[in-house]
Amino acid sequence: MADQNEAIRINDEDARGAVSNTGLRYVLGFSLALAVIAMSAVWIVPALLR
């Protein structure tokens, strides 16, 4: 039986239940940039054609 005063150590991947450094932040950043560009184009192009 484990000692109740002993600290429990769990590594990051086990605690999160996922593997880090998969490039997900780059996909999210690229998608955000594309969304901003697309929304800006939808707003700016009609204003210029007026």
PDB file of N, CA, C, O and CB in Angstrom:
ATOM      1  N   MET A   1       0.845  -1.177   0.000  1.00  0.00           N
ATOM      2  CA  MET A   1       0.000   0.000   0.000  1.00  0.00           C
ATOM      3  C   MET A   1       0.893   1.244   0.000  1.00  0.00           C
ATOM      4  O   MET A   1       1.931   1.271   0.662  1.00  0.00           O
ATOM      5  CB  MET A   1      -0.963  -0.004   1.225  1.00  0.00           C
ATOM      6  N   ALA A   2       0.488   2.251  -0.734  1.00  0.00           N
ATOM      7  CA  ALA A   2       1.287   3.470  -0.876  1.00  0.00           C
ATOM      8  C   ALA A   2       1.163   4.326   0.381  1.00  0.00           C
ATOM      9  O   ALA A   2       0.132   4.347   1.055  1.00  0.00           O
ATOM     10  CB  ALA A   2       0.845   4.274  -2.123  1.00  0.00           C
ATOM     11  N   ASP A   3       2.252   5.026   0.664  1.00  0.00           N
ATOM     12  CA  ASP A   3       2.267   5.954   1.790  1.00  0.00           C
ATOM     13  C   ASP A   3       1.427   7.174   1.435  1.00  0.00           C
ATOM     14  O   ASP A   3       1.604   7.742   0.358  1.00  0.00           O
ATOM     15  CB  ASP A   3       3.722   6.370   2.157  1.00  0.00           C
ATOM     16  N   GLN A   4       0.524   7.588   2.306  1.00  0.00           N
ATOM     17  CA  GLN A   4      -0.382   8.703   2.016  1.00  0.00           C
ATOM     18  C   GLN A   4       0.334  10.042   1.974  1.00  0.00           C
ATOM     19  O   GLN A   4      -0.189  10.991   1.389  1.00  0.00           O
ATOM     20  CB  GLN A   4      -1.482   8.755   3.047  1.00  0.00           C
ATOM     21  N   ASN A   5       1.508  10.152   2.572  1.00  0.00           N
ATOM     22  CA  ASN A   5       2.254  11.399   2.558  1.00  0.00           C
ATOM     23  C   ASN A   5       3.213  11.489   1.376  1.00  0.00           C
ATOM     24  O   ASN A   5       3.864  12.516   1.181  1.00  0.00           O
ATOM     25  CB  ASN A   5       3.018  11.551   3.847  1.00  0.00           C
ATOM     26  N   GLU A   6       3.302  10.432   0.594  1.00  0.00           N
ATOM     27  CA  GLU A   6       4.220  10.414  -0.539  1.00  0.00           C
ATOM     28  C   GLU A   6       3.603  11.157  -1.728  1.00  0.00           C
ATOM     29  O   GLU A   6       2.421  10.979  -2.025  1.00  0.00           O
ATOM     30  CB  GLU A   6       4.572   8.958  -0.932  1.00  0.00           C
ATOM     31  N   ALA A   7       4.392  11.980  -2.399  1.00  0.00           N
ATOM     32  CA  ALA A   7       3.916  12.747  -3.550  1.00  0.00           C
ATOM     33  C   ALA A   7       3.702  11.819  -4.742  1.00  0.00           C
ATOM     34  O   ALA A   7       4.477  10.888  -4.960  1.00  0.00           O
ATOM     35  CB  ALA A   7       4.915  13.872  -3.911  1.00  0.00           C
ATOM     36  N   ILE A   8       2.669  12.075  -5.495  1.00  0.00           N
ATOM     37  CA  ILE A   8       2.370  11.303  -6.696  1.00  0.00           C
ATOM     38  C   ILE A   8       2.936  12.066  -7.884  1.00  0.00           C
ATOM     39  O   ILE A   8       2.650  13.249  -8.064  1.00  0.00           O
ATOM     40  CB  ILE A   8       0.826  11.055  -6.857  1.00  0.00           C
ATOM     41  N   ARG A   9       3.735  11.389  -8.689  1.00  0.00           N
ATOM     42  CA  ARG A   9       4.362  12.006  -9.864  1.00  0.00           C
ATOM     43  C   ARG A   9       3.756  11.402 -11.125  1.00  0.00           C
ATOM     44  O   ARG A   9       3.806  10.188 -11.322  1.00  0.00           O
ATOM     45  CB  ARG A   9       5.913  11.808  -9.848  1.00  0.00           C
ATOM     46  N   ILE A  10       3.189  12.243 -11.970  1.00  0.00           N
ATOM     47  CA  ILE A  10       2.629  11.818 -13.252  1.00  0.00           C
ATOM     48  C   ILE A  10       3.245  12.704 -14.326  1.00  0.00           C
ATOM     49  O   ILE A  10       3.258  13.928 -14.193  1.00  0.00           O
ATOM     50  CB  ILE A  10       1.050  11.907 -13.262  1.00  0.00           C
ATOM     51  N   ASN A  11       3.759  12.081 -15.402  1.00  0.00           N
ATOM     52  CA  ASN A  11       4.363  12.904 -16.453  1.00  0.00           C
ATOM     53  C   ASN A  11       3.276  13.642 -17.245  1.00  0.00           C
ATOM     54  O   ASN A  11       2.094  13.315 -17.139  1.00  0.00           O
ATOM     55  CB  ASN A  11       5.220  12.028 -17.403  1.00  0.00           C
ATOM     56  N   ASP A  12       3.682  14.631 -18.030  1.00  0.00           N
ATOM     57  CA  ASP A  12       2.739  15.516 -18.726  1.00  0.00           C
ATOM     58  C   ASP A  12       1.826  14.781 -19.698  1.00  0.00           C
ATOM     59  O   ASP A  12       0.622  15.038 -19.729  1.00  0.00           O
ATOM     60  CB  ASP A  12       3.496  16.579 -19.471  1.00  0.00           C
ATOM     61  N   GLU A  13       2.376  13.882 -20.482  1.00  0.00           N
ATOM     62  CA  GLU A  13       1.568  13.189 -21.483  1.00  0.00           C
ATOM     63  C   GLU A  13       0.514  12.292 -20.847  1.00  0.00           C
ATOM     64  O   GLU A  13      -0.601  12.193 -21.359  1.00  0.00           O
ATOM     65  CB  GLU A  13       2.458  12.366 -22.394  1.00  0.00           C
ATOM     66  N   ASP A  14       0.851  11.640 -19.741  1.00  0.00           N
ATOM     67  CA  ASP A  14      -0.140  10.808 -19.058  1.00  0.00           C
ATOM     68  C   ASP A  14      -1.233  11.659 -18.417  1.00  0.00           C
ATOM     69  O   ASP A  14      -2.401  11.272 -18.422  1.00  0.00           O
ATOM     70  CB  ASP A  14       0.537   9.940 -17.996  1.00  0.00           C
ATOM     71  N   ALA A  15      -0.866  12.801 -17.870  1.00  0.00           N
ATOM     72  CA  ALA A  15      -1.853  13.662 -17.213  1.00  0.00           C
ATOM     73  C   ALA A  15      -2.812  14.273 -18.235  1.00  0.00           C
ATOM     74  O   ALA A  15      -4.010  14.385 -17.976  1.00  0.00           O
ATOM     75  CB  ALA A  15      -1.148  14.776 -16.417  1.00  0.00           C
ATOM     76  N   ARG A  16      -2.288  14.665 -19.388  1.00  0.00           N
ATOM     77  CA  ARG A  16      -3.108  15.274 -20.429  1.00  0.00           C
ATOM     78  C   ARG A  16      -3.870  14.242 -21.243  1.00  0.00           C
ATOM     79  O   ARG A  16      -4.951  14.522 -21.762  1.00  0.00           O
ATOM     80  CB  ARG A  16      -2.247  16.104 -21.344  1.00  0.00           C
ATOM     81  N   GLY A  17      -3.315  13.072 -21.351  1.00  0.00           N
ATOM     82  CA  GLY A  17      -3.931  12.037 -22.173  1.00  0.00           C
ATOM     83  C   GLY A  17      -3.682  12.267 -23.650  1.00  0.00           C
ATOM     84  O   GLY A  17      -4.413  11.737 -24.487  1.00  0.00           O
ATOM     85  N   ALA A  18      -2.657  13.054 -23.990  1.00  0.00           N
ATOM     86  CA  ALA A  18      -2.358  13.345 -25.389  1.00  0.00           C
ATOM     87  C   ALA A  18      -0.859  13.541 -25.554  1.00  0.00           C
ATOM     88  O   ALA A  18      -0.129  13.756 -24.587  1.00  0.00           O
ATOM     89  CB  ALA A  18      -3.129  14.597 -25.874  1.00  0.00           C
ATOM     90  N   VAL A  19      -0.430  13.464 -26.781  1.00  0.00           N
ATOM     91  CA  VAL A  19       0.970  13.693 -27.109  1.00  0.00           C
ATOM     92  C   VAL A  19       1.114  15.144 -27.534  1.00  0.00           C
ATOM     93  O   VAL A  19       0.292  15.653 -28.296  1.00  0.00           O
ATOM     94  CB  VAL A  19       1.467  12.720 -28.230  1.00  0.00           C
ATOM     95  N   SER A  20       2.149  15.812 -27.051  1.00  0.00           N
ATOM     96  CA  SER A  20       2.358  17.208 -27.432  1.00  0.00           C
ATOM     97  C   SER A  20       3.292  17.302 -28.631  1.00  0.00           C
ATOM     98  O   SER A  20       3.851  16.300 -29.078  1.00  0.00           O
ATOM     99  CB  SER A  20       2.925  18.011 -26.253  1.00  0.00           C
ATOM    100  N   ASN A  21       3.453  18.501 -29.139  1.00  0.00           N
ATOM    101  CA  ASN A  21       4.312  18.793 -30.290  1.00  0.00           C
ATOM    102  C   ASN A  21       3.847  18.088 -31.549  1.00  0.00           C
ATOM    103  O   ASN A  21       4.659  17.482 -32.247  1.00  0.00           O
ATOM    104  CB  ASN A  21       5.738  18.397 -29.990  1.00  0.00           C
ATOM    105  N   THR A  22       2.577  18.151 -31.852  1.00  0.00           N
ATOM    106  CA  THR A  22       2.043  17.519 -33.052  1.00  0.00           C
ATOM    107  C   THR A  22       1.833  18.508 -34.183  1.00  0.00           C
ATOM    108  O   THR A  22       1.391  18.109 -35.260  1.00  0.00           O
ATOM    109  CB  THR A  22       0.746  16.831 -32.737  1.00  0.00           C
ATOM    110  N   GLY A  23       2.135  19.784 -33.978  1.00  0.00           N
ATOM    111  CA  GLY A  23       1.953  20.782 -35.026  1.00  0.00           C
ATOM    112  C   GLY A  23       0.559  21.369 -35.040  1.00  0.00           C
ATOM    113  O   GLY A  23       0.219  22.122 -35.952  1.00  0.00           O
ATOM    114  N   LEU A  24      -0.244  21.047 -34.063  1.00  0.00           N
ATOM    115  CA  LEU A  24      -1.619  21.537 -34.038  1.00  0.00           C
ATOM    116  C   LEU A  24      -1.677  23.053 -33.947  1.00  0.00           C
ATOM    117  O   LEU A  24      -2.562  23.671 -34.537  1.00  0.00           O
ATOM    118  CB  LEU A  24      -2.373  20.923 -32.875  1.00  0.00           C
ATOM    119  N   ARG A  25      -0.752  23.659 -33.221  1.00  0.00           N
ATOM    120  CA  ARG A  25      -0.782  25.115 -33.086  1.00  0.00           C
ATOM    121  C   ARG A  25      -0.528  25.794 -34.419  1.00  0.00           C
ATOM    122  O   ARG A  25      -1.034  26.891 -34.654  1.00  0.00           O
ATOM    123  CB  ARG A  25       0.247  25.580 -32.061  1.00  0.00           C
ATOM    124  N   TYR A  26       0.256  25.160 -35.308  1.00  0.00           N
ATOM    125  CA  TYR A  26       0.495  25.740 -36.635  1.00  0.00           C
ATOM    126  C   TYR A  26      -0.760  25.651 -37.495  1.00  0.00           C
ATOM    127  O   TYR A  26      -1.069  26.582 -38.238  1.00  0.00           O
ATOM    128  CB  TYR A  26       1.670  25.027 -37.335  1.00  0.00           C
ATOM    129  N   VAL A  27      -1.475  24.553 -37.402  1.00  0.00           N
ATOM    130  CA  VAL A  27      -2.722  24.402 -38.150  1.00  0.00           C
ATOM    131  C   VAL A  27      -3.740  25.436 -37.678  1.00  0.00           C
ATOM    132  O   VAL A  27      -4.415  26.061 -38.496  1.00  0.00           O
ATOM    133  CB  VAL A  27      -3.288  22.970 -37.989  1.00  0.00           C
ATOM    134  N   LEU A  28      -3.851  25.617 -36.366  1.00  0.00           N
ATOM    135  CA  LEU A  28      -4.794  26.594 -35.834  1.00  0.00           C
ATOM    136  C   LEU A  28      -4.400  28.019 -36.227  1.00  0.00           C
ATOM    137  O   LEU A  28      -5.264  28.826 -36.571  1.00  0.00           O
ATOM    138  CB  LEU A  28      -4.877  26.473 -34.313  1.00  0.00           C
ATOM    139  N   GLY A  29      -3.118  28.331 -36.178  1.00  0.00           N
ATOM    140  CA  GLY A  29      -2.658  29.664 -36.568  1.00  0.00           C
ATOM    141  C   GLY A  29      -2.890  29.932 -38.039  1.00  0.00           C
ATOM    142  O   GLY A  29      -3.324  31.024 -38.407  1.00  0.00           O
ATOM    143  N   PHE A  30      -2.607  28.947 -38.894  1.00  0.00           N
ATOM    144  CA  PHE A  30      -2.824  29.095 -40.327  1.00  0.00           C
ATOM    145  C   PHE A  30      -4.312  29.269 -40.625  1.00  0.00           C
ATOM    146  O   PHE A  30      -4.676  30.106 -41.451  1.00  0.00           O
ATOM    147  CB  PHE A  30      -2.264  27.880 -41.086  1.00  0.00           C
ATOM    148  N   SER A  31      -5.169  28.501 -39.974  1.00  0.00           N
ATOM    149  CA  SER A  31      -6.613  28.613 -40.173  1.00  0.00           C
ATOM    150  C   SER A  31      -7.125  29.974 -39.722  1.00  0.00           C
ATOM    151  O   SER A  31      -7.973  30.570 -40.386  1.00  0.00           O
ATOM    152  CB  SER A  31      -7.344  27.502 -39.419  1.00  0.00           C
ATOM    153  N   LEU A  32      -6.619  30.466 -38.602  1.00  0.00           N
ATOM    154  CA  LEU A  32      -7.028  31.783 -38.119  1.00  0.00           C
ATOM    155  C   LEU A  32      -6.621  32.869 -39.099  1.00  0.00           C
ATOM    156  O   LEU A  32      -7.401  33.778 -39.381  1.00  0.00           O
ATOM    157  CB  LEU A  32      -6.422  32.064 -36.744  1.00  0.00           C
ATOM    158  N   ALA A  33      -5.407  32.779 -39.618  1.00  0.00           N
ATOM    159  CA  ALA A  33      -4.941  33.768 -40.594  1.00  0.00           C
ATOM    160  C   ALA A  33      -5.804  33.738 -41.853  1.00  0.00           C
ATOM    161  O   ALA A  33      -6.170  34.792 -42.373  1.00  0.00           O
ATOM    162  CB  ALA A  33      -3.466  33.513 -40.957  1.00  0.00           C
ATOM    163  N   LEU A  34      -6.131  32.553 -42.346  1.00  0.00           N
ATOM    164  CA  LEU A  34      -6.990  32.451 -43.531  1.00  0.00           C
ATOM    165  C   LEU A  34      -8.382  33.015 -43.271  1.00  0.00           C
ATOM    166  O   LEU A  34      -8.958  33.659 -44.148  1.00  0.00           O
ATOM    167  CB  LEU A  34      -7.100  30.997 -43.979  1.00  0.00           C
ATOM    168  N   ALA A  35      -8.926  32.787 -42.091  1.00  0.00           N
ATOM    169  CA  ALA A  35     -10.250  33.306 -41.760  1.00  0.00           C
ATOM    170  C   ALA A  35     -10.235  34.830 -41.714  1.00  0.00           C
ATOM    171  O   ALA A  35     -11.169  35.472 -42.194  1.00  0.00           O
ATOM    172  CB  ALA A  35     -10.731  32.738 -40.416  1.00  0.00           C
ATOM    173  N   VAL A  36      -9.193  35.411 -41.146  1.00  0.00           N
ATOM    174  CA  VAL A  36      -9.086  36.873 -41.072  1.00  0.00           C
ATOM    175  C   VAL A  36      -8.947  37.464 -42.474  1.00  0.00           C
ATOM    176  O   VAL A  36      -9.572  38.477 -42.787  1.00  0.00           O
ATOM    177  CB  VAL A  36      -7.881  37.292 -40.189  1.00  0.00           C
ATOM    178  N   ILE A  37      -8.133  36.837 -43.315  1.00  0.00           N
ATOM    179  CA  ILE A  37      -7.965  37.331 -44.684  1.00  0.00           C
ATOM    180  C   ILE A  37      -9.263  37.226 -45.473  1.00  0.00           C
ATOM    181  O   ILE A  37      -9.628  38.155 -46.194  1.00  0.00           O
ATOM    182  CB  ILE A  37      -6.856  36.554 -45.399  1.00  0.00           C
ATOM    183  N   ALA A  38      -9.962  36.104 -45.342  1.00  0.00           N
ATOM    184  CA  ALA A  38     -11.221  35.918 -46.066  1.00  0.00           C
ATOM    185  C   ALA A  38     -12.283  36.921 -45.613  1.00  0.00           C
ATOM    186  O   ALA A  38     -12.982  37.499 -46.445  1.00  0.00           O
ATOM    187  CB  ALA A  38     -11.735  34.490 -45.872  1.00  0.00           C
ATOM    188  N   MET A  39     -12.407  37.129 -44.312  1.00  0.00           N
ATOM    189  CA  MET A  39     -13.413  38.074 -43.815  1.00  0.00           C
ATOM    190  C   MET A  39     -13.054  39.503 -44.211  1.00  0.00           C
ATOM    191  O   MET A  39     -13.944  40.306 -44.493  1.00  0.00           O
ATOM    192  CB  MET A  39     -13.546  37.966 -42.283  1.00  0.00           C
ATOM    193  N   SER A  40     -11.777  39.827 -44.236  1.00  0.00           N
ATOM    194  CA  SER A  40     -11.352  41.155 -44.659  1.00  0.00           C
ATOM    195  C   SER A  40     -11.657  41.368 -46.137  1.00  0.00           C
ATOM    196  O   SER A  40     -12.104  42.446 -46.530  1.00  0.00           O
ATOM    197  CB  SER A  40      -9.854  41.352 -44.390  1.00  0.00           C
ATOM    198  N   ALA A  41     -11.419  40.345 -46.959  1.00  0.00           N
ATOM    199  CA  ALA A  41     -11.702  40.449 -48.387  1.00  0.00           C
ATOM    200  C   ALA A  41     -13.190  40.639 -48.639  1.00  0.00           C
ATOM    201  O   ALA A  41     -13.578  41.424 -49.504  1.00  0.00           O
ATOM    202  CB  ALA A  41     -11.202  39.208 -49.120  1.00  0.00           C
ATOM    203  N   VAL A  42     -14.018  39.934 -47.896  1.00  0.00           N
ATOM    204  CA  VAL A  42     -15.472  40.068 -48.058  1.00  0.00           C
ATOM    205  C   VAL A  42     -15.931  41.478 -47.695  1.00  0.00           C
ATOM    206  O   VAL A  42     -16.916  41.965 -48.251  1.00  0.00           O
ATOM    207  CB  VAL A  42     -16.210  39.032 -47.187  1.00  0.00           C
ATOM    208  N   TRP A  43     -15.242  42.130 -46.784  1.00  0.00           N
ATOM    209  CA  TRP A  43     -15.613  43.476 -46.365  1.00  0.00           C
ATOM    210  C   TRP A  43     -14.989  44.547 -47.258  1.00  0.00           C
ATOM    211  O   TRP A  43     -15.648  45.537 -47.576  1.00  0.00           O
ATOM    212  CB  TRP A  43     -15.200  43.701 -44.923  1.00  0.00           C
ATOM    213  N   ILE A  44     -13.726  44.368 -47.670  1.00  0.00           N
ATOM    214  CA  ILE A  44     -12.988  45.421 -48.387  1.00  0.00           C
ATOM    215  C   ILE A  44     -13.359  45.469 -49.861  1.00  0.00           C
ATOM    216  O   ILE A  44     -13.530  46.559 -50.408  1.00  0.00           O
ATOM    217  CB  ILE A  44     -11.483  45.203 -48.246  1.00  0.00           C
ATOM    218  N   VAL A  45     -13.489  44.322 -50.522  1.00  0.00           N
ATOM    219  CA  VAL A  45     -13.751  44.313 -51.967  1.00  0.00           C
ATOM    220  C   VAL A  45     -15.056  45.032 -52.317  1.00  0.00           C
ATOM    221  O   VAL A  45     -15.045  45.864 -53.225  1.00  0.00           O
ATOM    222  CB  VAL A  45     -13.802  42.874 -52.483  1.00  0.00           C
ATOM    223  N   PRO A  46     -16.168  44.759 -51.653  1.00  0.00           N
ATOM    224  CA  PRO A  46     -17.387  45.522 -51.993  1.00  0.00           C
ATOM    225  C   PRO A  46     -17.260  47.026 -51.693  1.00  0.00           C
ATOM    226  O   PRO A  46     -17.850  47.847 -52.396  1.00  0.00           O
ATOM    227  CB  PRO A  46     -18.580  44.954 -51.224  1.00  0.00           C
ATOM    228  N   ALA A  47     -16.508  47.381 -50.671  1.00  0.00           N
ATOM    229  CA  ALA A  47     -16.318  48.798 -50.360  1.00  0.00           C
ATOM    230  C   ALA A  47     -15.515  49.487 -51.454  1.00  0.00           C
ATOM    231  O   ALA A  47     -15.769  50.654 -51.756  1.00  0.00           O
ATOM    232  CB  ALA A  47     -15.617  48.964 -49.006  1.00  0.00           C
ATOM    233  N   LEU A  48     -14.554  48.796 -52.053  1.00  0.00           N
ATOM    234  CA  LEU A  48     -13.771  49.378 -53.128  1.00  0.00           C
ATOM    235  C   LEU A  48     -14.559  49.483 -54.430  1.00  0.00           C
ATOM    236  O   LEU A  48     -14.321  50.390 -55.228  1.00  0.00           O
ATOM    237  CB  LEU A  48     -12.523  48.564 -53.349  1.00  0.00           C
ATOM    238  N   LEU A  49     -15.491  48.566 -54.647  1.00  0.00           N
ATOM    239  CA  LEU A  49     -16.268  48.561 -55.885  1.00  0.00           C
ATOM    240  C   LEU A  49     -17.426  49.560 -55.864  1.00  0.00           C
ATOM    241  O   LEU A  49     -18.064  49.778 -56.894  1.00  0.00           O
ATOM    242  CB  LEU A  49     -16.804  47.174 -56.144  1.00  0.00           C
ATOM    243  N   ARG A  50     -17.699  50.149 -54.751  1.00  0.00           N
ATOM    244  CA  ARG A  50     -18.788  51.107 -54.640  1.00  0.00           C
ATOM    245  C   ARG A  50     -18.477  52.408 -55.292  1.00  0.00           C
ATOM    246  O   ARG A  50     -19.305  53.318 -55.279  1.00  0.00           O
ATOM    247  CB  ARG A  50     -19.126  51.342 -53.226  1.00  0.00           C
TER     248      ARG A  50
END
